[in-house]
Amino acid sequence: MEFKNLTDTIAVPVIGLGTWTIGGGDLADTTHDNEDVSAIETAIKLGITHIDTAEAYAQGHTEELIGRAIRGYDRKSLFITSKVSPEHLGYDNLIASAKGSLQRLHTDYIDLYLIHAPNPDIPMQETMKAMDFLIEQKLIRCMGVSNFAVEQIKEAQKYTKNKIAANQIQYNLLVRNKGRVTNDMESKIIPYCQENNILIIAWRPLAKGELAKPGFKIVDDLAKNYNKSQSQIAINWLISKKGIVVITKSTKIEHLKQNLGAIGWRLRQEDIDRLNNEFVDSGT
């Protein structure tokens, strides 16, 4: 596995396991619990030790399944990210949310705790005070945000004595500057984060599978030239950039292995430039 720095002392694997829809979607679904736990365990065995989740996923059931899956592993070998829902950003609610996630995950700490999305109805100062408390109590190692624009990142940083270490945003070859939640990713958010050593965690890096299959000539050509798959080209393009890692959602072993094939090599700069210049932002 390859790593990128989150802080001066903490590194994060460049490919993580996204867990949205594992254990249900908006609601919990226990129908496939054993298969879901097995899929998470398989990902870890393959070397995907960066696991991304949220309290909102399946009403907390996703965290419960991760908690079951990681019991047999050295906790220090894992990097676990979870997120607090925007409706829980008040001081007491945020702390209660973090403790709830810790209980469901069966762990003493969360490596990276993110604000899942901004909430203009709750004062940012109150939110960041609670995040500082979690770090002081060693309940989380690092704090970050998700789906934040530059001005929102600046406001959040103003109210904390700890560094905002990451911003998780939608970003891929097809969604460059206009996403489902954020805009100005390439023109504003990513440059700002790179300049300020804030790690970008790209969600939906394969555009819901659109970039994992033939259909885009330049990707198809590069896949042939490098003897790689389309998904490996798309992921490598992302992790070739400064301060960007990805989380991919898959429970199939062949897809997990294929995603891991995106590391250990790099696209040539001229091919990165081609991908940068020839793809048109679809905003999907």
Residue frames relative to the residue before (quaternion, step in Angstrom):
aa qw qx qy qz dx dy dz
M 1.0000 0.0000 0.0000 0.0000 0.00 0.00 0.00
E 0.3150 -0.7134 0.5906 0.2075 3.56 -1.15 0.62
F 0.2079 -0.7823 0.5797 0.0935 3.56 -1.19 0.59
K 0.1151 -0.7431 0.6484 0.1193 3.54 -1.32 0.39
N 0.5655 -0.6362 0.4134 0.3234 3.55 -1.10 0.72
L 0.2417 -0.7301 0.6245 0.1359 3.51 -1.04 0.93
T 0.7499 -0.0135 0.0176 0.6612 3.54 1.14 -0.82
D 0.7261 -0.3953 0.3066 0.4717 3.58 -1.26 -0.17
T 0.7929 0.3053 -0.1395 0.5086 3.59 1.12 -0.61
I 0.7317 0.3737 -0.2195 0.5261 3.61 1.23 -0.19
A 0.1113 -0.7823 0.6117 0.0377 3.54 -0.89 1.02
V 0.2283 -0.7731 0.5811 0.1118 3.57 -1.16 0.64
P 0.5180 -0.6300 0.4710 0.3362 3.61 -0.98 0.77
V 0.5052 -0.6968 0.4210 0.2864 3.58 -0.92 0.90
I 0.7415 0.2607 -0.1944 0.5869 3.60 1.23 -0.32
G 0.0537 -0.8080 0.5866 -0.0077 3.53 -0.76 1.10
L 0.4822 -0.6471 0.5117 0.2947 3.53 -1.31 0.35
G 0.2335 -0.7480 0.6069 0.1324 3.57 -0.67 1.11
T 0.1960 -0.8334 0.5123 0.0670 3.58 -0.89 0.87
W 0.3224 0.7295 -0.5328 0.2827 3.60 1.19 0.35
T 0.8071 0.1994 -0.2458 0.4984 3.59 -0.98 1.10
I 0.5290 0.5525 -0.4527 0.4581 3.62 1.19 0.09
G 0.8070 0.1639 -0.1623 0.5436 3.56 -0.56 1.15
G 0.7362 -0.3379 0.2071 0.5486 3.57 1.28 0.25
G 0.4784 -0.6420 0.5121 0.3110 3.54 -1.33 0.01
D 0.8056 0.0143 0.0388 0.5910 3.56 -0.27 -1.25
L 0.7513 0.2748 -0.1530 0.5801 3.56 1.21 -0.60
A 0.5488 -0.6114 0.4546 0.3441 3.57 -1.19 0.54
D 0.0314 -0.7660 0.6421 0.0001 3.55 -1.13 0.76
T 0.1805 -0.8317 0.5216 0.0614 3.57 -0.38 1.25
T 0.3548 0.7896 -0.4516 0.2163 3.60 1.31 0.00
H 0.8141 0.2349 -0.0886 0.5236 3.56 0.93 -0.93
D 0.1586 0.8476 -0.4976 0.0934 3.59 1.14 0.56
N 0.6903 0.4879 -0.3025 0.4404 3.60 0.77 -0.98
E 0.6539 0.5023 -0.3057 0.4761 3.58 1.01 -0.83
D 0.6518 0.5233 -0.3145 0.4499 3.57 1.01 -0.81
V 0.6451 0.5030 -0.3159 0.4807 3.58 0.97 -0.85
S 0.6439 0.5256 -0.3129 0.4596 3.57 0.99 -0.85
A 0.6466 0.5242 -0.3193 0.4530 3.60 1.02 -0.80
I 0.6466 0.4995 -0.3165 0.4819 3.60 1.01 -0.79
E 0.6414 0.5196 -0.3184 0.4661 3.57 0.97 -0.85
T 0.6420 0.5280 -0.3178 0.4562 3.58 0.98 -0.85
A 0.6327 0.5302 -0.3273 0.4598 3.58 0.98 -0.86
I 0.6588 0.5037 -0.3108 0.4645 3.59 0.92 -0.87
K 0.6531 0.5208 -0.3126 0.4522 3.59 0.93 -0.90
L 0.6680 0.4979 -0.2908 0.4704 3.57 1.11 -0.68
G 0.6231 -0.5650 0.3314 0.4274 3.57 1.28 -0.24
I 0.5308 0.5900 -0.4280 0.4325 3.59 1.26 0.14
T 0.0267 0.8544 -0.5126 0.0805 3.55 0.18 1.32
H 0.5673 0.5344 -0.3765 0.5009 3.57 1.36 0.06
I 0.0015 -0.8177 0.5719 -0.0647 3.58 -0.42 1.26
D 0.1446 -0.8110 0.5662 0.0293 3.56 -0.73 1.13
T 0.1052 0.7942 -0.5891 0.1052 3.57 -0.84 1.00
A 0.1944 -0.7631 0.6006 0.1384 3.58 -1.30 -0.25
E 0.5904 -0.5809 0.4165 0.3749 3.55 -1.16 0.55
A 0.6459 0.5483 -0.3191 0.4248 3.59 1.14 -0.60
Y 0.5691 0.6129 -0.3970 0.3780 3.59 1.13 -0.51
A 0.8474 -0.1050 0.0137 0.5204 3.54 -0.68 1.22
Q 0.6061 -0.6001 0.3336 0.4015 3.56 1.06 0.88
G 0.7474 -0.3815 0.2106 0.5014 3.58 1.04 0.74
H 0.5233 0.6634 -0.4127 0.3403 3.60 1.21 -0.32
T 0.5805 0.5734 -0.3792 0.4364 3.60 1.10 -0.60
E 0.6453 0.5070 -0.3189 0.4742 3.58 0.95 -0.83
E 0.6261 0.5389 -0.3404 0.4491 3.59 1.01 -0.75
L 0.6639 0.4997 -0.3010 0.4679 3.57 0.98 -0.84
I 0.6216 0.5132 -0.3382 0.4857 3.59 1.04 -0.73
G 0.6229 0.5504 -0.3310 0.4467 3.57 0.99 -0.82
R 0.6509 0.4949 -0.3085 0.4861 3.57 1.02 -0.77
A 0.6923 0.5180 -0.2828 0.4152 3.56 0.89 -0.96
I 0.7455 0.4342 -0.2327 0.4489 3.61 0.98 -0.78
R 0.4080 0.7565 -0.4545 0.2339 3.59 1.22 -0.13
G 0.7443 0.4274 -0.2369 0.4552 3.59 0.96 -0.75
Y 0.6435 0.5385 -0.3076 0.4487 3.57 1.28 0.09
D 0.5594 -0.5634 0.4839 0.3680 3.52 -1.25 0.52
R 0.4453 -0.7250 0.4547 0.2633 3.57 -0.53 1.16
K 0.6455 0.5471 -0.3308 0.4178 3.59 1.00 -0.73
S 0.6360 0.5325 -0.3287 0.4516 3.58 1.22 -0.39
L 0.6779 0.4778 -0.2700 0.4891 3.58 1.30 -0.21
F 0.1764 -0.7411 0.6351 0.1277 3.54 -1.24 0.53
I 0.0321 -0.8341 0.5489 -0.0443 3.56 -0.34 1.29
T 0.1222 -0.7697 0.6259 0.0297 3.52 -0.93 1.08
S 0.0563 0.7646 -0.6421 -0.0031 3.57 -1.06 0.75
K 0.3023 -0.7671 0.5502 0.1323 3.53 -1.29 0.37
V 0.3462 -0.7039 0.5843 0.2079 3.53 -1.17 0.73
S 0.4826 -0.6876 0.4669 0.2762 3.57 -0.90 0.94
P 0.6109 -0.6057 0.3654 0.3554 3.61 -1.04 0.71
E 0.6431 0.5209 -0.3395 0.4470 3.61 1.11 -0.52
H 0.6993 0.4537 -0.2582 0.4884 3.61 1.27 -0.21
L 0.4034 0.7654 -0.4316 0.2552 3.60 1.15 0.47
G 0.4372 0.6509 -0.4804 0.3929 3.57 1.25 0.19
Y 0.6983 -0.5178 0.2892 0.4008 3.58 -1.13 0.68
D 0.7422 0.4055 -0.2389 0.4771 3.60 0.60 -1.11
N 0.6577 0.5215 -0.3182 0.4407 3.58 0.94 -0.85
L 0.6515 0.5203 -0.3260 0.4455 3.58 0.95 -0.81
I 0.6548 0.4969 -0.3139 0.4752 3.58 0.92 -0.85
A 0.6455 0.5095 -0.3180 0.4718 3.59 0.99 -0.81
S 0.6281 0.5364 -0.3331 0.4547 3.59 1.03 -0.76
A 0.6598 0.5071 -0.3085 0.4608 3.57 0.90 -0.91
K 0.6684 0.4897 -0.3053 0.4694 3.58 0.92 -0.86
G 0.6200 0.5338 -0.3376 0.4654 3.58 1.10 -0.66
S 0.6461 0.5092 -0.3111 0.4758 3.57 0.99 -0.82
L 0.6364 0.5304 -0.3252 0.4559 3.58 0.95 -0.84
Q 0.6599 0.5082 -0.3064 0.4609 3.56 0.96 -0.87
R 0.6871 0.4772 -0.2899 0.4648 3.59 0.89 -0.91
L 0.6950 0.4660 -0.2655 0.4788 3.59 1.06 -0.74
H 0.3061 -0.7730 0.4934 0.2558 3.59 1.29 -0.23
T 0.5559 0.5673 -0.4143 0.4445 3.54 0.83 1.02
D 0.5108 -0.6622 0.4656 0.2894 3.55 -1.24 0.49
Y 0.8059 0.0938 -0.0360 0.5835 3.58 1.22 -0.40
I 0.2982 -0.6956 0.6212 0.2032 3.52 -1.34 0.42
D 0.4772 -0.7025 0.4460 0.2825 3.58 -0.81 0.97
L 0.7934 0.0020 0.0383 0.6075 3.56 0.94 -0.93
Y 0.0873 -0.7993 0.5945 0.0049 3.56 -0.68 1.14
L 0.1352 -0.8329 0.5366 0.0088 3.54 -0.63 1.20
I 0.4047 -0.6100 0.6101 0.3030 3.51 -1.30 0.48
H 0.4247 -0.7655 0.4173 0.2439 3.58 -0.37 1.25
A 0.7577 -0.1489 0.1079 0.6262 3.57 1.14 -0.67
P 0.5566 -0.6140 0.4273 0.3615 3.61 -1.08 0.57
N 0.1400 -0.7618 0.6261 0.0899 3.54 -1.25 0.52
P 0.2985 -0.8026 0.4891 0.1659 3.61 -0.24 1.22
D 0.6281 0.5626 -0.3342 0.4210 3.60 1.24 -0.32
I 0.7107 0.3654 -0.2455 0.5487 3.59 1.28 -0.16
P 0.4967 -0.6861 0.4332 0.3081 3.62 -0.70 1.02
M 0.4957 -0.6798 0.4607 0.2828 3.57 -0.83 1.02
Q 0.5970 0.5856 -0.3589 0.4145 3.56 1.07 -0.73
E 0.6472 0.5172 -0.3039 0.4704 3.57 1.04 -0.84
T 0.6471 0.5338 -0.3047 0.4511 3.56 0.98 -0.89
M 0.7258 0.4456 -0.2575 0.4565 3.56 0.78 -1.01
K 0.5657 0.5678 -0.3852 0.4574 3.58 1.17 -0.48
A 0.6590 0.4957 -0.3059 0.4758 3.57 1.01 -0.80
M 0.6315 0.5200 -0.3342 0.4681 3.60 1.02 -0.76
D 0.6231 0.5293 -0.3366 0.4672 3.60 1.00 -0.76
F 0.6302 0.5376 -0.3295 0.4531 3.58 0.98 -0.85
L 0.6579 0.5201 -0.3145 0.4447 3.59 0.92 -0.90
I 0.6549 0.4895 -0.3134 0.4830 3.58 1.03 -0.75
E 0.6426 0.5342 -0.3215 0.4453 3.58 0.95 -0.87
Q 0.7176 0.4291 -0.2322 0.4970 3.56 1.07 -0.80
K 0.4139 -0.7416 0.4282 0.3088 3.56 1.38 0.05
L 0.3591 0.7179 -0.5068 0.3144 3.56 1.11 0.74
I 0.7513 0.1180 -0.1085 0.6402 3.55 1.30 -0.41
R 0.4294 -0.7038 0.5009 0.2633 3.57 -1.13 0.61
C 0.8001 0.0359 0.0159 0.5986 3.57 1.03 -0.84
M 0.2666 -0.7424 0.5880 0.1788 3.55 -1.24 0.44
G 0.0456 0.7916 -0.6088 0.0258 3.53 -1.23 0.50
V 0.4003 -0.6871 0.5528 0.2491 3.52 -1.36 -0.14
S 0.1912 -0.7592 0.6097 0.1234 3.54 -1.32 0.19
N 0.8413 0.0994 -0.1067 0.5205 3.55 -0.96 0.92
F 0.4152 0.7027 -0.4644 0.3439 3.59 1.07 0.79
A 0.3729 -0.6770 0.5902 0.2329 3.54 -1.13 0.77
V 0.7161 -0.4618 0.2993 0.4294 3.58 -1.25 0.30
E 0.6821 0.4886 -0.3083 0.4482 3.61 0.80 -0.93
Q 0.6384 0.5168 -0.3253 0.4685 3.59 1.09 -0.67
I 0.6141 0.5245 -0.3435 0.4794 3.58 1.07 -0.68
K 0.6556 0.5191 -0.3087 0.4532 3.58 0.91 -0.94
E 0.6556 0.5069 -0.3183 0.4604 3.58 0.94 -0.85
A 0.6605 0.5092 -0.3122 0.4549 3.57 0.89 -0.91
Q 0.6697 0.5078 -0.3071 0.4465 3.59 0.90 -0.89
K 0.5900 0.5965 -0.3502 0.4165 3.56 1.14 -0.66
Y 0.7632 0.3953 -0.1885 0.4751 3.58 1.08 -0.72
T 0.7041 0.4062 -0.2875 0.5065 3.61 1.18 0.25
K 0.3949 -0.7010 0.5411 0.2450 3.55 -1.15 0.63
N 0.6447 0.4746 -0.3149 0.5098 3.55 1.34 -0.09
K 0.5459 -0.6412 0.4319 0.3229 3.56 -1.14 0.56
I 0.3798 -0.6435 0.6072 0.2700 3.53 -1.14 0.72
A 0.2337 -0.8499 0.4660 0.0769 3.52 -0.35 1.32
A 0.8261 0.0844 -0.0001 0.5571 3.60 1.09 -0.58
N 0.1138 -0.7343 0.6620 0.0983 3.51 -1.36 0.43
Q 0.1885 -0.7917 0.5755 0.0807 3.56 -0.61 1.15
I 0.0835 0.8133 -0.5626 0.1228 3.57 -0.58 1.20
Q 0.5477 -0.5646 0.4917 0.3734 3.54 -1.30 0.33
Y 0.2401 0.7653 -0.5654 0.1924 3.57 -0.76 1.03
N 0.2555 0.7317 -0.6042 0.1853 3.55 -0.90 0.98
L 0.7569 -0.3907 0.2622 0.4535 3.59 -1.27 0.00
L 0.7268 0.4264 -0.2327 0.4856 3.56 1.09 -0.69
V 0.7448 0.2821 -0.1647 0.5818 3.58 1.20 -0.49
R 0.0163 0.8639 -0.4954 0.0899 3.51 0.07 1.36
N 0.8403 0.0610 0.0221 0.5383 3.59 0.84 -0.92
K 0.7507 0.2463 -0.1681 0.5895 3.56 1.31 -0.03
G 0.0124 -0.8417 0.5374 -0.0502 3.54 -0.21 1.31
R 0.7085 -0.4385 0.3376 0.4379 3.51 -1.33 -0.10
V 0.7831 0.2560 -0.1200 0.5539 3.57 1.14 -0.72
T 0.7981 0.2086 -0.0965 0.5569 3.59 0.91 -0.91
N 0.1997 -0.7302 0.6369 0.1459 3.52 -1.35 0.39
D 0.7897 0.3491 -0.2356 0.4460 3.58 -1.35 0.16
M 0.1883 0.8156 -0.5283 0.1420 3.57 1.06 0.70
E 0.7607 0.3651 -0.2090 0.4943 3.60 0.71 -1.05
S 0.7016 0.4866 -0.2840 0.4362 3.58 0.98 -0.77
K 0.8286 0.1801 -0.0722 0.5251 3.62 1.04 -0.66
I 0.7385 0.4649 -0.2734 0.4047 3.59 0.53 -1.19
I 0.7163 0.4539 -0.2753 0.4529 3.59 0.69 -1.06
P 0.6527 0.4951 -0.3447 0.4583 3.67 0.83 -0.78
Y 0.6449 0.5172 -0.3288 0.4567 3.60 0.95 -0.83
C 0.6773 0.4911 -0.2951 0.4615 3.57 0.88 -0.94
Q 0.6411 0.5181 -0.3259 0.4630 3.59 0.98 -0.79
E 0.6704 0.5026 -0.2980 0.4574 3.58 0.95 -0.85
N 0.7726 0.3432 -0.1659 0.5077 3.57 1.12 -0.67
N 0.4818 -0.7101 0.4076 0.3124 3.57 1.26 0.48
I 0.3864 0.6571 -0.5275 0.3750 3.52 0.89 1.06
L 0.3843 -0.7509 0.4898 0.2202 3.56 -0.52 1.18
I 0.2687 -0.7265 0.6093 0.1697 3.56 -1.06 0.82
I 0.1073 -0.7605 0.6382 0.0529 3.56 -0.87 1.00
A 0.2202 -0.8176 0.5235 0.0947 3.57 -0.36 1.26
W 0.1300 -0.7754 0.6122 0.0842 3.54 -0.73 1.06
R 0.8015 0.1884 -0.2319 0.5181 3.51 -1.21 0.74
P 0.1021 0.8523 -0.5071 0.0779 3.63 0.88 0.92
L 0.7290 0.3831 -0.2304 0.5184 3.59 1.20 -0.43
A 0.4500 -0.7278 0.4287 0.2898 3.57 1.28 0.42
K 0.6706 -0.5228 0.2817 0.4445 3.55 0.83 1.12
G 0.7623 -0.4032 0.1898 0.4693 3.56 1.00 0.86
E 0.4828 0.6865 -0.4340 0.3276 3.59 1.24 -0.24
L 0.7305 0.4114 -0.2307 0.4939 3.57 1.08 -0.72
A 0.6073 0.5607 -0.3489 0.4417 3.57 1.29 0.10
K 0.7211 0.3655 -0.2333 0.5403 3.57 1.26 0.13
P 0.6387 -0.5261 0.3785 0.4147 3.61 -1.19 0.37
G 0.4297 0.7122 -0.4968 0.2478 3.55 -1.20 0.48
F 0.7120 0.3198 -0.2314 0.5808 3.57 1.24 -0.38
K 0.4552 -0.7562 0.3919 0.2594 3.54 -0.27 1.31
I 0.6803 0.4931 -0.3159 0.4408 3.59 0.79 -0.91
V 0.6539 0.4911 -0.3121 0.4835 3.60 1.00 -0.79
D 0.6320 0.5276 -0.3250 0.4655 3.57 0.99 -0.83
D 0.6594 0.5124 -0.3033 0.4589 3.58 0.95 -0.88
L 0.6842 0.4794 -0.2865 0.4690 3.56 0.92 -0.92
A 0.6001 0.5534 -0.3557 0.4551 3.58 1.06 -0.71
K 0.6635 0.4919 -0.2930 0.4815 3.56 1.00 -0.85
N 0.6775 0.5126 -0.2955 0.4369 3.59 0.89 -0.94
Y 0.7551 0.3686 -0.1964 0.5054 3.57 1.00 -0.83
N 0.3536 -0.7335 0.4865 0.3166 3.57 1.31 -0.22
K 0.4848 0.6194 -0.4433 0.4298 3.54 0.97 1.01
S 0.5400 -0.5915 0.4728 0.3673 3.57 -1.30 0.14
Q 0.6667 -0.4836 0.3742 0.4260 3.56 -1.28 0.26
S 0.6629 0.5063 -0.3197 0.4495 3.61 0.91 -0.84
Q 0.6415 0.5237 -0.3286 0.4542 3.59 1.03 -0.71
I 0.6165 0.5215 -0.3403 0.4817 3.58 1.09 -0.68
A 0.6820 0.5063 -0.2896 0.4411 3.59 0.86 -1.00
I 0.6776 0.4706 -0.2947 0.4822 3.60 0.97 -0.82
N 0.6494 0.5251 -0.3255 0.4434 3.58 0.95 -0.85
W 0.5927 0.5629 -0.3578 0.4515 3.57 1.09 -0.71
L 0.6735 0.4934 -0.2928 0.4660 3.58 0.99 -0.82
I 0.7595 0.3968 -0.2331 0.4599 3.59 0.67 -1.05
S 0.5277 0.6016 -0.4217 0.4263 3.59 1.27 -0.02
K 0.6279 0.5502 -0.3245 0.4446 3.55 1.27 -0.42
K 0.6112 -0.5758 0.4091 0.3570 3.54 -1.15 0.67
G 0.8834 0.0699 -0.0486 0.4607 3.54 -0.98 0.92
I 0.5930 0.5403 -0.3950 0.4477 3.61 1.03 0.73
V 0.0107 -0.7490 0.6624 -0.0050 3.54 -1.03 0.96
V 0.3206 -0.7653 0.5312 0.1712 3.59 -1.24 0.27
I 0.1609 -0.7214 0.6530 0.1653 3.51 -1.35 0.31
T 0.0870 -0.7973 0.5972 0.0079 3.55 -0.80 1.07
K 0.2934 -0.7584 0.5579 0.1658 3.55 -0.99 0.86
S 0.3026 0.7221 -0.5840 0.2144 3.55 -0.69 1.12
T 0.1783 -0.7785 0.5912 0.1121 3.56 -1.08 0.72
K 0.5796 0.5745 -0.3742 0.4405 3.59 1.31 0.01
I 0.5215 -0.6838 0.4157 0.2961 3.55 -0.78 1.06
E 0.6502 0.5223 -0.3362 0.4376 3.60 0.99 -0.75
H 0.6503 0.4974 -0.3154 0.4799 3.58 1.11 -0.68
L 0.6195 0.5396 -0.3390 0.4584 3.58 1.03 -0.75
K 0.6683 0.4906 -0.2957 0.4746 3.57 0.92 -0.92
Q 0.6472 0.5263 -0.3209 0.4486 3.56 0.98 -0.84
N 0.6401 0.5212 -0.3295 0.4584 3.58 0.98 -0.82
L 0.6491 0.5210 -0.3164 0.4551 3.58 1.01 -0.79
G 0.5945 0.5782 -0.3525 0.4336 3.57 1.22 -0.43
A 0.5476 0.6085 -0.3960 0.4159 3.59 1.29 0.04
I 0.6822 0.4571 -0.2907 0.4910 3.59 1.25 -0.19
G 0.6923 0.4887 -0.3500 0.3993 3.54 -1.30 0.30
W 0.7561 0.1828 -0.1413 0.6123 3.58 1.28 0.13
R 0.2228 -0.7795 0.5690 0.1375 3.59 -1.23 0.20
L 0.5053 -0.5968 0.5330 0.3232 3.52 -1.18 0.64
R 0.4967 -0.6246 0.5040 0.3303 3.58 -1.11 0.65
Q 0.6371 -0.5716 0.3566 0.3745 3.56 -1.09 0.70
E 0.6439 0.5260 -0.3385 0.4407 3.60 0.97 -0.73
D 0.6600 0.4845 -0.3098 0.4834 3.58 1.13 -0.61
I 0.5874 0.5387 -0.3580 0.4863 3.57 1.15 -0.61
D 0.6483 0.5200 -0.3103 0.4616 3.57 0.97 -0.89
R 0.6312 0.5307 -0.3311 0.4586 3.59 0.98 -0.80
L 0.6660 0.4883 -0.3000 0.4774 3.56 0.92 -0.91
N 0.6283 0.5433 -0.3306 0.4480 3.57 1.00 -0.83
N 0.7774 0.4105 -0.1782 0.4419 3.55 0.87 -1.03
E 0.7483 0.4522 -0.2311 0.4268 3.58 0.99 -0.75
F 0.6339 0.5150 -0.3503 0.4584 3.58 1.19 -0.33
V 0.2701 -0.7505 0.5876 0.1363 3.55 -1.05 0.87
D 0.4874 -0.6742 0.4769 0.2836 3.58 -0.86 0.98
S 0.2175 -0.8002 0.5484 0.1079 3.57 -0.58 1.15
G 0.3100 -0.7914 0.4761 0.2257 3.57 1.25 -0.43
T 0.5063 0.6463 -0.4286 0.3771 3.57 1.09 0.71
